[in-house]
Amino acid sequence: MNTYLLPPLLRAGLLLFWSVVSMLSCWEYYLAGHYELVLLMLAVIPAWLLHALLLVVRQNYRRDPVISSVCILLLALPAWWQWTMAAEPGMTAMYALPVLMVLLLPEALMFKAMMVVTIISAIVCGLDHSLREVLEMMLSFILMVILISVGTLYWQREQAYRQLRFLRDPASGACNAQFLDEFLQREIARCQITGGRVSLVGLVIDEYEQLRKAHSSRELQALYRGIVTIIRGRIRRVDEVFRLQGGLWIVILPDCREDAEIVLREALTRQLEESDWQEIQQLSLTSSGVTLAAGEDTEELLKRLQSRLNKQKQGHVQAAAFRL
């Protein structure tokens, strides 16, 4: 997946900034007599500007990762050339390379590019310098790469953790209810293309309001998390569970036939009701399920599930009254 740390416009701005810095450096190289380096810089700067222009005009074009990789190679060429020409190679451009790779390349290519640039840099550095100089320069460069890589991995982990917290209901660990429609719409659209089926299982805690009044928030949170743990232990990785208001839980089952949904629903209901919930003496559930019908949309499918749950609940009340 081609995910970048920066949006296209910021990457274009970074390329434009680096192009301006490189053009200013050309004057310094010209005064120092490095005419070949100046010609090389003037040859690659238009490529960076063209890539920046493409990012502005077409912010998500298909060849973006390939062209970004070529730009990184063109960024490295002047630095490698400087290493072979200068008596004391400047490390400024080489130190900038890991930072630019992190900011310009997609995550899938970032670390591969760092390894390739490090290996080529060691080879280029070894052409005109002693082993000691090579080791000193490469050690500082590798430490810079490691520092940038660790920082990037930490940032990615923090972003993933924040996204997970945003997607999950903090009380139960189930998916946040506000993403139910979006998730279901995506699965229905996929079913329309592939001809598959999506099934829904609804689970409602009976006498939920009385349960809330009788138990503390800590006990209820332990119950919610226990329910999610049991449900996740029964469903597949592609399935998802959502917690809604009023003690309602909805499990979305992509590519699931009606008979498989019935078996899973009965097994879930039985396991949840028979589990030991410690402070909560007995858990009673009303469950029902639906499978997507032809031409049905998200709202109609959820309404049909709610209707079946209401009928099932009325049946439970009538059965309890009859037993009394």
C-alpha positions as CSV (number, residue, x, y, z in Angstrom):
1,M,0.0,0.0,0.0
2,N,1.5,3.4,-1.1
3,T,0.9,5.4,2.1
4,Y,3.1,8.5,2.6
5,L,3.9,10.4,5.7
6,L,3.2,13.7,4.0
7,P,0.3,14.7,1.7
8,P,1.1,15.4,-2.0
9,L,1.1,19.2,-1.6
10,L,3.6,19.1,1.2
11,R,5.9,16.8,-0.7
12,A,5.7,19.1,-3.7
13,G,6.7,22.0,-1.4
14,L,9.6,20.0,0.0
15,L,10.9,19.2,-3.5
16,L,10.6,22.9,-4.4
17,F,12.5,24.0,-1.3
18,W,15.2,21.4,-1.9
19,S,15.5,22.6,-5.6
20,V,16.0,26.2,-4.4
21,V,18.6,25.1,-1.9
22,S,20.4,23.1,-4.6
23,M,20.4,26.0,-7.0
24,L,21.9,28.2,-4.3
25,S,24.6,25.5,-3.7
26,C,25.4,25.5,-7.4
27,W,27.0,29.0,-7.1
28,E,29.2,27.8,-4.2
29,Y,30.3,24.8,-6.2
30,Y,31.0,27.0,-9.2
31,L,33.2,29.3,-7.2
32,A,35.1,26.3,-5.8
33,G,35.7,25.0,-9.4
34,H,33.5,21.9,-9.3
35,Y,32.0,22.5,-12.7
36,E,31.0,18.9,-13.3
37,L,29.0,18.9,-10.1
38,V,27.3,22.1,-11.1
39,L,26.3,20.6,-14.5
40,L,25.0,17.5,-12.7
41,M,23.0,19.6,-10.3
42,L,21.5,21.7,-13.1
43,A,20.6,18.4,-14.9
44,V,18.7,16.8,-12.0
45,I,17.0,19.9,-10.5
46,P,14.4,20.1,-13.4
47,A,13.4,16.5,-12.6
48,W,12.6,17.5,-9.0
49,L,10.6,20.5,-10.2
50,L,8.7,18.4,-12.7
51,H,7.8,15.9,-10.0
52,A,6.6,18.7,-7.7
53,L,4.5,20.1,-10.6
54,L,2.9,16.6,-11.1
55,L,2.1,16.4,-7.4
56,V,0.3,19.7,-7.5
57,V,-1.6,19.0,-10.7
58,R,-2.4,15.3,-10.1
59,Q,-2.0,14.6,-6.4
60,N,-2.5,10.9,-6.6
61,Y,-1.2,9.5,-9.9
62,R,-0.4,5.9,-10.5
63,R,3.3,6.2,-11.2
64,D,3.9,8.4,-8.1
65,P,6.0,5.7,-6.1
66,V,8.2,5.0,-9.2
67,I,8.9,8.7,-9.9
68,S,9.5,9.4,-6.2
69,S,12.1,6.6,-6.2
70,V,13.8,8.1,-9.3
71,C,13.9,11.5,-7.6
72,I,15.6,10.0,-4.5
73,L,18.2,8.5,-6.8
74,L,18.7,11.9,-8.5
75,L,19.0,13.4,-5.0
76,A,21.8,11.0,-4.2
77,L,23.8,11.5,-7.4
78,P,25.2,14.9,-6.5
79,A,26.1,13.7,-3.0
80,W,27.9,10.7,-4.4
81,W,29.7,12.9,-7.0
82,Q,30.8,15.3,-4.3
83,W,32.3,12.4,-2.3
84,T,34.4,11.4,-5.3
85,M,35.6,14.9,-6.1
86,A,36.1,16.8,-2.8
87,A,39.2,16.2,-0.7
88,E,37.0,16.3,2.5
89,P,33.5,15.2,1.4
90,G,30.7,17.2,2.9
91,M,28.1,15.1,4.7
92,T,25.3,17.6,4.5
93,A,23.7,16.2,1.4
94,M,24.1,12.6,2.7
95,Y,22.6,13.5,6.0
96,A,19.6,15.0,4.2
97,L,19.0,11.9,2.2
98,P,17.4,9.7,5.0
99,V,15.2,12.6,5.9
100,L,14.1,13.1,2.3
101,M,13.5,9.4,1.8
102,V,11.2,9.3,4.8
103,L,9.3,12.4,3.7
104,L,9.1,11.6,-0.1
105,L,8.9,7.9,-0.4
106,P,5.9,5.6,0.5
107,E,6.3,3.4,3.5
108,A,6.6,0.3,1.4
109,L,9.8,1.6,-0.3
110,M,11.3,3.8,2.4
111,F,13.4,1.2,4.2
112,K,14.4,-0.6,1.0
113,A,15.7,2.6,-0.4
114,M,17.7,3.4,2.7
115,M,19.4,0.0,2.5
116,V,20.2,0.5,-1.2
117,V,21.5,4.1,-0.7
118,T,23.7,2.9,2.2
119,I,25.3,0.1,0.2
120,I,26.0,2.3,-2.8
121,S,27.3,5.1,-0.6
122,A,29.8,2.7,1.0
123,I,31.0,1.5,-2.5
124,V,31.3,5.1,-3.8
125,C,33.1,6.2,-0.7
126,G,35.6,3.4,-0.9
127,L,36.7,4.3,-4.4
128,D,38.8,7.4,-3.4
129,H,39.3,7.1,0.3
130,S,41.1,4.9,2.8
131,L,39.4,2.2,4.8
132,R,39.5,4.3,7.9
133,E,37.8,7.3,6.2
134,V,35.2,5.0,4.7
135,L,34.4,3.5,8.1
136,E,34.2,6.9,9.8
137,M,31.9,8.4,7.2
138,M,29.7,5.3,6.8
139,L,29.4,4.9,10.6
140,S,28.1,8.5,10.9
141,F,25.8,7.9,7.9
142,I,24.4,4.6,9.2
143,L,23.8,6.1,12.6
144,M,21.8,8.8,11.0
145,V,19.8,6.3,9.0
146,I,19.1,4.2,12.1
147,L,18.0,7.3,14.0
148,I,15.7,8.4,11.3
149,S,14.3,4.8,10.9
150,V,13.6,4.4,14.6
151,G,11.9,7.8,14.7
152,T,9.8,6.9,11.7
153,L,8.8,3.5,13.2
154,Y,7.9,5.1,16.5
155,W,5.8,7.7,14.7
156,Q,4.0,5.1,12.6
157,R,3.2,3.1,15.8
158,E,1.8,6.1,17.5
159,Q,-0.3,6.9,14.5
160,A,-1.6,3.3,14.3
161,Y,-2.4,3.4,18.1
162,R,-4.3,6.7,17.9
163,Q,-6.2,5.5,14.9
164,L,-7.1,2.2,16.7
165,R,-8.3,4.2,19.7
166,F,-10.4,6.4,17.4
167,L,-12.0,3.4,15.7
168,R,-12.6,1.4,18.9
169,D,-15.2,1.9,21.6
170,P,-13.1,2.6,24.7
171,A,-15.6,0.9,27.1
172,S,-15.7,-2.5,25.2
173,G,-13.0,-2.6,22.6
174,A,-15.7,-3.2,19.9
175,C,-15.8,-1.1,16.7
176,N,-17.2,2.4,17.3
177,A,-20.9,2.6,16.3
178,Q,-20.3,5.7,14.2
179,F,-18.4,3.6,11.6
180,L,-21.2,0.9,11.3
181,D,-22.9,2.5,8.3
182,E,-19.6,3.1,6.5
183,F,-18.4,-0.5,7.1
184,L,-21.7,-2.0,6.1
185,Q,-22.0,0.2,2.9
186,R,-18.5,-1.0,1.9
187,E,-19.4,-4.7,2.4
188,I,-22.8,-4.3,0.5
189,A,-21.0,-2.6,-2.4
190,R,-18.5,-5.4,-2.5
191,C,-21.3,-8.0,-2.5
192,Q,-22.9,-6.3,-5.4
193,I,-19.7,-6.6,-7.4
194,T,-18.7,-10.2,-6.4
195,G,-22.2,-11.6,-6.0
196,G,-21.5,-12.6,-2.4
197,R,-23.6,-12.2,0.7
198,V,-23.2,-10.3,3.9
199,S,-25.1,-11.4,7.1
200,L,-25.8,-9.6,10.3
201,V,-26.2,-10.9,13.8
202,G,-27.9,-8.8,16.4
203,L,-27.6,-9.4,20.1
204,V,-29.5,-7.4,22.7
205,I,-29.1,-7.6,26.5
206,D,-32.5,-8.2,28.1
207,E,-33.5,-5.7,30.7
208,Y,-30.5,-3.6,29.9
209,E,-31.6,-0.5,31.8
210,Q,-32.2,-2.4,35.0
211,L,-28.7,-4.0,34.5
212,R,-27.2,-0.5,34.2
213,K,-28.8,0.7,37.4
214,A,-27.9,-2.4,39.4
215,H,-24.2,-2.5,38.6
216,S,-21.3,-0.1,38.6
217,S,-19.5,1.2,35.5
218,R,-16.5,-0.9,36.2
219,E,-18.6,-4.1,36.3
220,L,-20.4,-3.1,33.1
221,Q,-17.2,-2.4,31.4
222,A,-15.9,-5.8,32.4
223,L,-19.1,-7.3,30.9
224,Y,-18.7,-5.4,27.7
225,R,-15.1,-6.4,27.2
226,G,-16.0,-10.0,28.0
227,I,-18.7,-10.0,25.4
228,V,-16.4,-8.6,22.8
229,T,-13.7,-11.2,23.7
230,I,-16.1,-14.1,23.3
231,I,-17.5,-12.7,20.0
232,R,-14.1,-12.2,18.6
233,G,-13.1,-15.7,19.6
234,R,-15.9,-17.0,17.4
235,I,-15.8,-14.8,14.3
236,R,-13.2,-14.6,11.5
237,R,-10.7,-11.8,11.1
238,V,-12.7,-10.3,8.2
239,D,-15.8,-10.0,10.5
240,E,-16.4,-7.1,12.8
241,V,-18.5,-6.4,16.0
242,F,-20.1,-3.1,16.9
243,R,-21.6,-1.9,20.2
244,L,-24.6,0.3,19.9
245,Q,-26.8,2.0,22.5
246,G,-29.4,0.1,24.5
247,G,-27.3,-3.0,25.0
248,L,-27.3,-3.8,21.3
249,W,-24.4,-5.6,19.6
250,I,-24.2,-6.1,15.8
251,V,-21.8,-8.6,14.2
252,I,-21.2,-8.1,10.5
253,L,-20.2,-11.3,8.6
254,P,-19.0,-10.7,5.0
255,D,-19.3,-13.7,2.7
256,C,-21.5,-15.6,5.1
257,R,-24.5,-17.7,4.1
258,E,-27.7,-17.7,6.1
259,D,-27.3,-21.2,7.5
260,A,-23.8,-20.3,8.7
261,E,-25.1,-17.2,10.3
262,I,-27.8,-19.1,12.2
263,V,-25.2,-21.6,13.6
264,L,-22.9,-18.9,14.7
265,R,-25.7,-16.8,16.3
266,E,-27.0,-19.8,18.3
267,A,-23.5,-20.7,19.4
268,L,-22.7,-17.1,20.4
269,T,-26.0,-16.7,22.4
270,R,-25.5,-20.0,24.2
271,Q,-21.9,-19.2,25.1
272,L,-22.6,-15.7,26.3
273,E,-25.6,-16.8,28.5
274,E,-23.7,-19.7,30.0
275,S,-20.5,-17.7,30.8
276,D,-19.6,-16.8,34.3
277,W,-19.9,-13.0,34.6
278,Q,-19.0,-12.9,38.4
279,E,-20.8,-9.8,39.7
280,I,-23.6,-10.3,37.1
281,Q,-25.4,-13.4,38.1
282,Q,-27.2,-14.2,34.9
283,L,-27.1,-12.7,31.4
284,S,-30.1,-13.0,29.2
285,L,-29.9,-12.2,25.5
286,T,-32.3,-11.8,22.6
287,S,-30.6,-12.6,19.3
288,S,-31.6,-12.5,15.6
289,G,-30.0,-12.4,12.2
290,V,-30.5,-11.3,8.7
291,T,-28.8,-11.9,5.3
292,L,-28.6,-9.2,2.6
293,A,-31.4,-9.5,0.0
294,A,-31.2,-8.4,-3.6
295,G,-31.6,-4.6,-4.0
296,E,-31.4,-4.0,-0.2
297,D,-29.4,-1.0,1.1
298,T,-27.8,-0.4,4.5
299,E,-30.8,1.3,6.1
300,E,-33.2,-1.4,5.0
301,L,-31.0,-4.2,6.2
302,L,-30.5,-2.6,9.6
303,K,-34.3,-1.9,9.9
304,R,-35.0,-5.5,9.1
305,L,-32.6,-6.7,11.7
306,Q,-34.1,-4.3,14.3
307,S,-37.6,-5.5,13.4
308,R,-36.7,-9.1,13.9
309,L,-35.0,-8.3,17.2
310,N,-38.2,-6.6,18.4
311,K,-40.3,-9.5,17.4
312,Q,-37.9,-11.9,19.1
313,K,-38.0,-9.8,22.3
314,Q,-41.8,-9.7,22.3
315,G,-41.8,-13.5,22.0
316,H,-39.5,-13.8,25.0
317,V,-41.8,-11.6,27.1
318,Q,-44.8,-13.6,26.1
319,A,-43.1,-16.8,26.8
320,A,-42.0,-15.6,30.3
321,A,-45.6,-14.4,31.0
322,F,-46.9,-17.8,30.0
323,R,-44.5,-19.6,32.3
324,L,-45.6,-17.4,35.2
